[in-house]
């Protein structure tokens, strides 16, 4: 078997374990918020930013925590926090602050017992390998948290499909919001 097929099988193995209604639950919670804020560090942060970009294309009012133009969180906002281990300090701190302010927090993580998960109103559990290779994580031939990050990306794209359908957005309407400065 070649490496591409091995990676695809790993991703499929993780995503096959996702709770059946989780994509819809995340989509619904995002849709119920006034604004959406995403946070993550490293590659997980890139996956969060990718998710934010697609949500923007679908008409959401969305921001990336840590960017200079990100406004203050307010009650009724939704925070999507991505951390494989669920222990990344800046992500956990954001989740804690968001809860204090009356925001919903969606944690995307491998650890349902993590500090991040404990601060979440909804946990999107992805049973993938992280850089820590914990005993309850899926095995992976890939380095560090590649499997987690890949699964986050695919999971979030599924959430976008659901969110887009809820908002009656399609490729044509999303394209109208796509950057035209390229």
Helices and strands as residue ranges (DSSP letters): H 3-15, H 22-32, E 36-40, H 42-57, E 62-64, E 78-82, H 89-100, E 104-109, H 115-118, E 122-125, H 146-166, H 171-177
